[in-house]
Each structure stands twice: as C-alpha cells, then as structure tokens.
Amino acid sequence: MRETSPQDQAVTDEPQARLERLFIEAYLRTKGHTLQSLHKLPAEEAKQLMTEASIYASTKLAEVETKERLLQEIHGVSQG
C-alpha cells in the first residue's frame, strides 16, 4: 500500500467535505433550518443542532465509505 501525499489527501478530502456539508444541510432542513438560519437561534440551540447534524453526516459518510469498500471487494478492485 502506498503512502498518501498531502496533495492526494487534499483531493480526496474535498469531495468528502462537500458531501459532509450536503448531509449537514439535509439534516438541518429536516429540522426546519439552514446553516444561515442557525445564526438567529440561541447559541446553545444552534450548537445542539450542529452537533446532531455532524453526527448524522458522519454516519452517512461512514455508510458511503462502507458501500464503496464493499463494491470494490465485489468487483475485485484493490486499493494501492
């Protein structure tokens, strides 16, 4: 397995960061909010919603990564 360079990591992280933001925004919409509307809420409420949204996004990202690994295994694609 080869080492990941900082440039490789940046390219890999960018799509993941965009996906994470989309999941956060999706979660907030289910609660009737947007990233912008959080600024109008009391700090504790905004913090709680962002914590929940972050947990949701992390869970969804883990699902995506797991599915990707499984598909690679099924199709015999190795990493590195």
C-alpha positions in Angstrom: 0.0 0.0 0.0 1.5 3.4 -1.0 1.8 6.4 1.2 -0.8 9.2 0.7 0.8 12.5 -0.2 -0.7 15.8 1.2 -1.9 16.6 -2.4 -3.6 13.2 -2.7 -5.3 13.7 0.7 -6.5 17.2 -0.3 -8.1 15.9 -3.5 -9.7 13.0 -1.5 -10.9 15.3 1.3 -12.5 17.9 -1.0 -15.4 15.7 -2.3 -15.8 14.2 1.1 -16.0 17.6 2.7 -18.6 18.7 0.1 -20.6 15.5 0.8 -20.4 16.1 4.5 -21.7 19.6 4.1 -24.6 18.3 2.0 -25.5 15.8 4.7 -25.4 18.6 7.3 -27.6 20.8 5.2 -30.0 18.0 4.6 -30.3 17.2 8.3 -30.9 20.9 9.2 -33.6 21.0 6.6 -35.4 18.2 8.3 -35.4 20.4 11.4 -36.7 23.4 9.5 -33.3 25.2 9.4 -30.4 26.1 7.2 -26.8 26.9 8.0 -27.7 30.6 7.8 -30.8 30.3 10.0 -28.7 28.9 12.8 -27.3 32.3 13.4 -30.7 33.5 14.5 -31.0 30.8 17.2 -29.8 31.0 20.8 -26.1 29.7 20.9 -26.9 26.5 22.8 -29.8 25.5 20.4 -27.6 26.2 17.3 -24.7 24.2 18.9 -27.1 21.3 19.7 -28.4 21.2 16.1 -24.9 21.4 14.6 -23.8 18.5 16.9 -26.8 16.4 15.8 -26.2 17.4 12.1 -22.5 16.4 12.4 -23.3 13.1 13.9 -25.8 12.5 11.1 -23.3 13.5 8.5 -20.6 11.3 10.0 -22.9 8.3 10.0 -23.9 8.9 6.4 -20.3 9.3 5.3 -19.4 6.0 7.0 -22.3 4.3 5.1 -21.0 5.7 1.8 -17.4 4.6 2.6 -18.6 1.1 3.6 -20.6 0.7 0.4 -17.7 1.8 -1.6 -15.3 -0.7 0.0 -17.9 -3.5 -0.4 -18.3 -2.6 -4.1 -14.5 -2.6 -4.6 -14.3 -6.0 -2.9 -17.1 -7.4 -5.0 -15.5 -6.2 -8.2 -12.0 -7.2 -7.2 -10.6 -3.7 -7.2 -7.7 -3.3 -4.7 -6.6 0.0 -3.3 -2.9 0.8 -3.7 
